[in-house]
Amino acid sequence: YGDHRDLHSFPTRRSSDLLANTSSSYWNSLGAVRDLEVARASEDRGKVYVDNVQTLISAGRVPEAEVNQVKANLATRSSARIAAEQALIAARQQLALAMGLSTDQMENVGTPTEDFPKDDGVALAILNTHPLQAFFALALERRTDYLANKKREAEQKTLLTPARNATLPQLDLSLNSGYSSLSEGTGFVDFLRAPGRAPRGPDVGAAITYRFPPRNNAALGALMRAQSSVRQAELRTLQTSQAIMASVVTAVGGVRNAALQLQRAREAVASSQAALEGEREKYRLGVGQLVDVLTMEDRLTTAEQNQVTAELDYALALTQLRFATGSIVEPDKTVQSVDHEVFLTVPVPAALKISVGKE
């Protein structure tokens, strides 16, 4: 997943689909990596608890039965780590498929290096500053499926004019001009002299033709077919625009909610870490219970997993918004060069970029 990707010989719509799918697969792979890191850290902490409890049992400070709690807790965390490893394998293979790698390259898919998009408040500021109509306009300017339907609609309207003209009376005016020459004679000498002595003179002709067919069913049928084609093209354009607007509404709401969810997830991790430290201190002082420490440890692991999920949802929401607004690739270029920053930021309507100052 480099800084740029060059796309040749792909239609714009197909390129956008490929890039959006690859981006989503990349973020899913990165999410699987982060989940595995959380599971491994949790397992490592579980091993430390087993060692600490064994030490306390040897010192006679806690009952020997308490070791069963930490061993069971460690087994559960090890199982979660194994499941996370399997999920990472599946996510990497999906990424390899999205990237179009050959079968001999799929086993060597590397670990994602680009981190999740950072939510620094810019995305929410852009969404709160710009109305939905601005994103609708951006999508209708860049979505190639809508632009293609508009082009077909214009083509059908072009064919409607000659079909309508074919049903009208016709008045034709024709003009012609030229030169005429004539040489008469029956003798052999006249035949020989004709090319050089033939009289020449200009001539002009004009004609007016008026046609009024009383029943022109063939032309009327062709006109009705043309009108029907125009109406169908208009309906396809309308349906496409409605689908685009619906996807934009969903995508904008998805980014906004994902950003808010990510903020709360980070707060939950920070609070869970502080609470865990408190339970550990109480246990060291002999006023707390081991089960309370393990419970708070599980809550911290859950909070960290929720944060990874929130980061993944935010990254996927940005990709979906880019796809919905057609702002992944340029709609009028055959060869595309796409900066990876496209998948880390919210698109800004061109007319309002100055008011934001930053994308």
HULIN-V903682 format. One line per field, one symbol per residue. psi: psi as a letter, one per 20 degrees, with the letter a starting at -180 (. if undefined). A space follows every 50 residues. Layout:
psi: ???
This chain:
psi: nahqpppqkpqgghgggggggggghghhghhhghhhgghggggghhhhgg gghgghghikhqqhiihhghgggggghhghhghhghhgghhhhhggghik qrhiihikprpphprqqpnjigghgghhhprhhhhgggghhiohhghghh ghghghhhihghhghiiqqpopppqqraqqqppqqirhghhhighijpqq qqqpqqqppppnphomhghhghghgghghgggghgggggghghghghggg gghggghhgghhghghhhgghhgghghghgghhhijjrqhhhghghghhg gghhhhgggggghgghhgghggghjkkgrpikpgppoppiihjirpqppg ijhhhgip.
